[in-house]
Amino acid sequence: MRYGIQTAKGRQLIKRYPFVPEQDLVVGFCDQATFYWSTQQLDVSDFNPDLYKVPKTATHIGVTLGVLDFDFESLESSLSVSPVHFLELGGGVTSFSLTPDQVAVPEHVGFVVLGLRYYEIIETEVYAFKQPLGIRVLDVLV
C-alpha cells in the first residue's frame, strides 16, 4: 500500500485488525459506541453486557479509552488514557461517557483505542483477569 493509513482503505484495515481474538461482546460494545474527535469523548448508549456469555467469576467489565498520537517519522508517541469505567455484570442496560485524563488534539496520526477486560470485584478489592477481553482501534485521524 503506497500511502498506508493516509488512505481510507488503510484506516479501514487498521480498525479491523484483531489485536486479540474478537469476541461477540467486544463487537456488540463497539456497535453501541461513538467517538467524537472534537471533545475526545466516547459515548456508549444502551449497552447490555448481560446479553453475552461471561466467565463465572467475572463481576464487572472494565472499559478504558486511549487516544494515541503517533509520529511515524520519529517513532515518538503520546498516549492519553481515561480512568477505567466498571460495568457491573447483571446490571442490565447502561449508557455512559469516557474521556481521557488529558484532552489534546493529535499533532501527527491519532488513534482511538478501546480496551475491555473482565474483573472480579469483592468488596473493595479489584482483581483483573489476566487476558484482555478485547482491544480495538475505533478510529484513525490523519
Legacy VTK file of the C-alpha trace (Angstrom):
# vtk DataFile Version 3.0
C-alpha trace
ASCII
DATASET POLYDATA
POINTS 142 float
0.000 0.000 0.000
1.613 3.204 -1.150
0.290 5.650 1.448
-0.761 3.253 4.206
-3.096 4.696 6.818
-3.281 8.015 4.968
-5.838 6.324 2.699
-9.411 5.417 3.583
-8.592 1.756 2.894
-5.586 1.874 5.235
-7.635 3.396 8.063
-10.328 0.769 7.488
-7.754 -2.046 7.691
-6.258 -0.824 10.982
-9.747 -0.543 12.525
-10.483 -4.149 11.518
-7.159 -5.624 12.714
-7.785 -8.134 15.535
-5.202 -7.415 18.281
-6.686 -10.245 20.334
-9.259 -12.820 19.173
-12.529 -10.980 18.548
-15.393 -11.732 20.913
-19.097 -11.035 20.411
-19.208 -8.822 23.495
-16.494 -6.533 22.083
-18.281 -6.284 18.725
-21.586 -5.522 20.469
-19.943 -2.915 22.686
-18.294 -1.148 19.742
-21.611 -1.101 17.874
-23.063 0.964 20.738
-20.064 3.344 20.977
-19.481 6.675 19.218
-16.252 8.701 19.488
-16.065 12.467 18.919
-12.646 13.856 17.987
-13.603 17.448 18.881
-14.129 16.556 22.556
-12.347 13.178 22.584
-15.402 11.766 24.292
-16.645 8.225 23.801
-20.395 7.870 24.260
-21.811 4.401 24.837
-25.586 4.107 24.553
-27.879 1.284 25.619
-25.228 -1.412 26.029
-26.366 -4.584 27.801
-23.474 -6.853 28.871
-25.994 -9.410 30.156
-26.695 -10.486 26.558
-23.274 -12.171 26.351
-21.676 -15.230 27.900
-19.075 -14.263 30.526
-16.758 -16.197 32.865
-18.433 -17.366 36.104
-16.144 -15.407 38.412
-16.370 -12.117 36.485
-18.443 -9.471 38.250
-17.571 -6.468 36.073
-16.217 -5.396 32.706
-13.606 -2.645 32.800
-13.553 -0.239 29.856
-10.606 2.045 29.077
-10.337 4.651 26.321
-6.988 5.764 24.940
-6.046 8.437 22.406
-2.638 7.779 20.869
-0.703 10.416 18.896
1.979 8.654 16.842
4.716 10.205 14.683
5.751 7.585 12.129
8.880 9.542 11.144
10.446 9.926 14.598
8.616 6.923 16.144
7.637 9.125 19.100
4.211 8.867 20.655
1.998 10.142 23.431
-0.987 8.402 24.961
-3.862 9.908 26.939
-5.955 7.351 28.819
-9.278 7.516 30.630
-9.782 6.039 34.065
-11.228 2.518 33.962
-15.021 2.567 33.873
-16.558 -0.517 35.501
-19.768 -2.043 34.150
-21.462 -4.330 36.654
-22.486 -7.660 35.159
-26.135 -8.332 35.896
-26.821 -4.598 35.987
-28.787 -4.504 32.726
-28.707 -1.817 30.054
-26.310 1.076 30.636
-25.169 4.283 28.956
-22.058 6.286 29.867
-19.266 8.504 28.525
-15.476 8.291 28.758
-12.850 10.988 28.178
-9.055 10.691 28.511
-7.444 12.418 31.513
-5.719 14.868 29.144
-7.519 16.022 26.020
-5.095 17.067 23.267
-5.585 17.145 19.509
-3.115 14.720 17.878
-0.298 16.509 16.039
0.583 13.507 13.865
-1.581 10.407 13.391
-4.274 9.904 16.014
-5.622 6.518 17.054
-8.622 5.923 19.305
-8.023 2.696 21.213
-10.553 0.869 23.343
-9.641 -1.810 25.871
-12.023 -4.150 27.681
-11.148 -6.600 30.456
-13.091 -8.787 32.860
-12.736 -8.079 36.571
-13.807 -9.718 39.785
-14.588 -7.153 42.460
-15.039 -8.409 46.015
-15.989 -5.638 48.452
-13.201 -3.070 47.794
-10.710 -5.475 46.204
-10.350 -5.404 42.411
-8.917 -8.399 40.544
-8.239 -8.087 36.816
-8.418 -11.184 34.633
-5.067 -11.965 33.038
-6.121 -11.805 29.381
-7.845 -8.748 27.927
-11.381 -9.264 26.708
-10.705 -7.073 23.707
-8.569 -4.327 22.234
-9.911 -2.370 19.298
-8.876 0.664 17.244
-12.114 2.644 16.933
-10.900 5.443 14.677
-7.847 6.954 12.988
-7.218 10.665 12.389
-4.606 11.583 9.771
LINES 1 143
142 0 1 2 3 4 5 6 7 8 9 10 11 12 13 14 15 16 17 18 19 20 21 22 23 24 25 26 27 28 29 30 31 32 33 34 35 36 37 38 39 40 41 42 43 44 45 46 47 48 49 50 51 52 53 54 55 56 57 58 59 60 61 62 63 64 65 66 67 68 69 70 71 72 73 74 75 76 77 78 79 80 81 82 83 84 85 86 87 88 89 90 91 92 93 94 95 96 97 98 99 100 101 102 103 104 105 106 107 108 109 110 111 112 113 114 115 116 117 118 119 120 121 122 123 124 125 126 127 128 129 130 131 132 133 134 135 136 137 138 139 140 141
